[in-house]
Amino acid sequence: MPAPRPTVRQVADESSSLFTPAFIALTLSDLAYFTAQGLMIFVTPFFVTGPLASAEGTVGLVMGSFSISTLLLRPLVGRLADRHGRRPLLVGGAMAFGVIVALHATATHVAVLVLLRLLLGAAEAFFFVAGFAALADMAPPEREGEALSFNSLALFLGLAIGPLIGDALLEVGGFGLAWLGGVVLSLIAVALAARVPETGDSGAVTEPIPLFHRTAIGPGLMLFAGVAAMAVFLAYAPLHGAALGLDTTSTVLLVFGVVVVTLRLTFAKLPDRVPPRQLIPGALAASAVGLGLAATGGGPGLLAAAALSGVGVAFLTPSVFVAIFSIVPPAERGAAAATTSIFIDLGFGGGPLLAGLVVAGADIPTGFTVAALAAVLASVLSLLTLQARPVPVG
């Protein structure tokens, strides 16, 4: 009887190689997928106010509907990823995204577009959770943080490049060409995802898989605080910069993006060398100081705040990744990935929402201040509650 074929995780354990064909294929698939996502984020609001002739206020309803299905489905998708494997959900999610983008050409009413956005959110849940779990599977021991640092660049670059492509296609050929561009990018993501071998081991699942993984809740709350702080800064920094008289408020966001990408590349190994109980509080503290400077420092303070916020974001997510996946059993990584990503969704949506209530009753600097205090509290709590990463045996 032939010996069983080694899994991707076993090969990674033996070789400790990070940049394997599987890792490269997954990262490039993420890049194509999130570029399509960025394209849709840019083009859809113009479709709402243009061909569908709806008010600007409707844009929020249409764009926000995406997150509803994503948030609701993540726990179920995590269970499916552990039970049936990562690869089918990864490929299927990217394929479904492309089909739904193509159906945008048939939308003639806002209600139809909302339905399509809900379906896109479902596809996102499948692709993101399965990809997150696969990344955890294939990362060599003691290199989980480095793996996420490099892989996450695909998300940042995709969301940055996608709007540029969408704008160009819209200018040249209108919405039909823009939708076609989204479909092509999705198909590229499918082709690359198909090259990612199955990394999960459904045969190791012997007990009921939880919808919400308890191991991810504590670090996930810290991730929520950091993502919320980032979302508040990104939402209100351009408006605050304009009020301060900055000539180019986009420079603030450029500084933020450059810092995140540079640190993720230069210090990719840091989350694996510095324990999460040290790096997570430090990252949250950097975000808190950045928000404080945004509230009080004027124009130069806003640029410094962008840099510090970038520092916080650059190191927080990889450290949370290490804190969770270094102790979660392989057969439960899908559930852990789903639970972790829920906190990302809540941070992106909840941070600006809560800050908006403060800003409505006061002003933007007060909103920054409240968000900074919340990040300080999260930093202190993470310092008190996070345990040291277990030392591998053998």
N, C-alpha and C positions, 0 to 999 in steps of 0.2 A: 504494500500500500504506500503510495507516494506521500512524502512529508507535506503538511499543510503549507500553503504559500504564506510567507511572512506579510504581516500588515504593514502599512506605511509607518505606523507608530513604532513597530518593532525595528524596522530598518533605520528609522531616525534615532532610536535608542542606541543602536549599534554603531552608527557612523557619526552621530552628533553633527551631521551636516544640515545646515538650515536652507541653503539655496538649492534645493532639489528641484527636479523638473515639476514635481507636484506643487511645491510652494510657488514656483514662478508662474505656473499655469493658473493657480488660484488667485494670485495677486493681479495678474494681467486681466483675468476675468472680472475681478472686482473693479479694476480701472475702467474697463469697457462699460460695465453695468452702471457705475456711479457717474460716468460721463453722460450716459443716457438719462440718468436721474437728474443731473444738473441741467441738461437740455430741457427736460420737461418742466422743471421748476421755473426756468426762464420764460419758456414759450406759453405755458398755460394761462398765466394772467392776461396776456395780450389776446389770447383766444376768447377769454371770457368777456372782456370789454370791447373786442372787435367784432368778429363774426357773430357771436352770440348776443351782442348788444346789451350786456348786463351792466349794472352799476359796479363801481369799484368796490363797494362793500361786499359784493357777492364773491369777490376773489378770495376773501378770507374763508368763507364757507367751503368753496371748492377746494382750495389748497389744504385746509384743515381736515377735510374728510379722509384724506390719505392716511392720517395718523390714527384714525379711529379703528379701522380694520387691522392696521399693523399692531397696535397695542393689544387688541382683543385676541389676536391669533397667535402672538408669540409663544405663550405658554403651551398651547396645543402643538405648535410646530416643534418646539423643543422636545416634547414627548415623542413625536413622530420621528425626529432625527435620531433619537436614541433607539427607538424600536425598529426602524426600517432603514437606517443608514443616512449619511449626509448627501451622497452624490445625487440620488434621485430628486431630492428637494432643491439642491443647488441648481441642477440643470433645468428642472421643471419650473423653478421660480423665475429664472432668466428668460426661459421660453415664454412663459405666461406674460411676463412684462412686455415682451416684444409684441405679442398678439394684441394685448390691450392697448398698447400705443397705436397700433395700426387701426384699431376700432375708433380712435379719436377722430378719424376722417369722416365718420358717420354721425358724429354728435351734432345735433341741431338745436338742442335745448340744454339749459343748465342742469336740469334734473338728470339727463343722460350723462353729462360730464361728471357730476357728483358720483354717480354709480361707477363710472370708469375709474375715477380716483380711488374709490373704495376698493375696487378690484386690484388696482396698482398697489395699494397698501398691503393687500393679501399676498401678492407676488413678492413684495419687498420682505414680508415676514419670513417667507420660505427661503429666499435667497440669503438674507442676512444671517439668520440664525444657523442655517446649515453651514454657511461659509465660516462663521465664527467658531462653530464646533469643530469643523475640519481643520481649521488653523490650529486649534488647541491640540488636536490629535497629532498633527504632523510636526509640531514644534519639538525639537530635541529637548531633553531634560536640561534644566537650568538656562534655557534660552527662550522661554515663553514670552518674556517682555520684549526681547529683541525682535522676535517674530512679529509681534503686533506692531512694534514701532515701524518696521519696514512695510508690512502689509497695509497699515492704515494710511500710508501715503497715497495709496490708490484712491481711497475715499476722498481725501482732501484735494488731490489733483483732479479727480473726476468731477467733483462739484465745482471746481474752479474753471476747468476747461469746457465743461458741458454748456454753460450759458454762452460762451464765446462762439461755439459751434452753432448753437441754436439761433443766436442773433444773426450770424452769417447766412445760414440756410433760410431764415425768415426773410432776410433782405433780398436774397437771390430768387427764391421760388415760392415764397409764401408758406402758409401752414402745411400744405400738402408735402412739400419738400422737408419741412422740419419734422413732421411725423415720420417720414421715411428715414430721416437720419437717426431718429430714436430707435426705429426698428432694426436698422443695420447694426447699430451699436449693441443692441440686445442680442442679435444673432451672433455677433463676435463673442459676446460674453458666454453664450450657450456653447459655442465651439470650443472655447478655452476651458469652460467648466467640465465639458465632456472628457477632457484630458486629465482631470483630477481623479485619481483612483479612489475607491471607497476607503475611508479612513476609520469608520466606526466598526464596532464589533457587536452586532445585535445579539449574537449568541451568548454574550456575557451578561445580558439582561435577565436576571432571575427573579427580581422583585418588581412590584408596581413602580412605575417611573413617576416621580412627583411633577405636578404642573409648575410648582414654584419651588426652586431649590433653596433650602435654608442656608446653605453655605454662602450663597451669593447675596443674601439680603443685607448683611452688615456692610461689606465692601460696596455693594450696590448703592446703598444710601449715601456713601461718601462720593461715589461717582455721580449720583444725582445732584449733590450739592455743587460739585465742580462743573458739571455740564450746565446746570442752571445759571451759575455765575458767568460762564462763557456766553450763554445765550442772552443774558441780560446785557452784557457789555456789547455784543454784536448788534443787538436790536436798537440800542440807544446811543451808541458811540457816534454814528454819523450825524444824528440829530443834534447831539450835544456839541460836536465839533463845529457844525454850522452855526449854532448859537454863539460859540466862542469866536467866530470869525475866521476859522481855518479856511484857506483857499481851496484845498483839495481834501475833503473829508475821507475820500477813498484811501488816502495815504495811511490812515489809522488802521483800516482793515488789511492793507498790504503789509504793514509792519507785523501785525498779528500773524498773518499767514506765513510770512518769511521766517519768523521766529519758530513757529511750530515745525515747519518742514526742516529747517536747519538743525534744530535740536533732536528731532526724531532720527535724522541721518547721522549726526555727529555723536550722539550719546545713546545709540540704540541699545547698547548692552547695559546701560546703567540700571534699568529696572530689575535686571537679573543679579546685579552685584550689590545693590543697596536694598535692604529689606523693605517690604511694603509698609511696615509700621513706622518707618522713618521717611520714606519718599512720599507717601500719600499725604501725611500732615504737612510736609514741606510744600508740595504742589498746591494744596488748598490754601496754605498761607500766602503763597505767591499770588494766587488769584485774588485773595482778600486785599492784599496790599495794592494790587493793580486797580481794583474797584475803588479803593480809598483815594488813590491818586486821581482817578477819573473824576471823582466827586469834588476834589479840592484843588487840583493842580493846574487848572487852566489848559491852554493848548499844549504846552510841553508835557504837562502831567498826563494828558490824554494819550500822547504818543508813548510815554513811559508805561502807562497802564496797558497799552496794547502789547508791549513787549512782555510785561510781567504776566498778563493773562495768557500769552502764548507759552510762557514757561510752565504755567500751571497745567494747561491742556496737554502740552507735550509729554509730561511725565505722569499725569494722573491715570489716564486710561491704561497704559501698559502696566503700571503698578497694581491696579485693581485686577487686571487680567492675571498677573502672577499670583496675587493673593488668593484668587478663587481657583484657578485651574491647576495650581501646584498641589492641591489637596483633594480636588474632586475626582472620584473614580472615572475612568475613561467611559464607562457605559452610561454615565450621567452628565456628560459634557453638553449634550444638546439642551437638557433642562436648565443647566447652569447658564449656558449662553443665552437662552430665552429670558431667564430671570434678569440677567445682567442688562440685556438690551432694553428691557422694560424701563429700567431706571434712566437709560439714555433718552428714551422717548419722553418720559415724564420731565426730565430736566430741560429738554429743548422746548417743550410746550409749557410746562408749569412755571419755569423761571420768568420768562417775559410776561406771562399772564399775571403773576403775583406782583411783579415789579410795576406792571401797568397800573394796577390798583393804587400803588403808592404814588406813582408819578401823577396820576389823575388827581390825587388829593394834595399833592405838594409840588415837586418838580423832579427833573431827571437826576440832579446830584443826590437828592434824598433817596431816590430809587437805587442808585449806585451804593449809597451808604448802607442801606438795609441789606442789600445783597452781599456787601462786604462783611457785615456782622454775621450773616448766616454762614458764610464761608469760614469765618474765624471759629464759630461754634463747631462746625463740622471738622475743622482741623484739630481742635482740642479733643473732640469725641473720638476721632480716629486714633489719636495718639494714646488715648486711654484704653481703647477697646481692641485694637488690632493686635493680634499675636504675631510672634516671630514666625517666619516661614520655616516649616519643618526641614531639618537637615536630612538629605537623602541617605539611605542606608546601602552600603555595598559599594 
